[in-house]
Amino acid sequence: MSRENLVLKVKPEWCKGCNICVHFCPTNVLELDEDNKIVIARPDDCIKCGLCELRCPDFAIYLEGDENEDEK
């Protein structure tokens, strides 16, 4: 699967608001909301590098295959 077929997803209920993913994101895609939970503020800017997923200690953010993509 190529990186362009990946989608950034979050599980806010798993997020403890440590802000690690926000600081490691090279394109400033992520923010914490008023409840200190991660949100994807600028999804179109995501380069799908996976640094957020790699650094998240709670597995609250991850890249996953696009469910809407047709099987080839």
Number of C-alpha atoms within 10 A of each C-alpha: 7 6 13 10 14 17 15 18 16 17 14 16 9 14 20 15 18 15 17 13 25 22 15 17 20 15 15 16 18 22 19 18 12 7 9 14 19 25 19 19 14 12 16 8 13 18 15 20 13 17 17 25 21 13 16 19 15 13 14 20 25 18 17 13 15 13 10 7 9 6 5 3
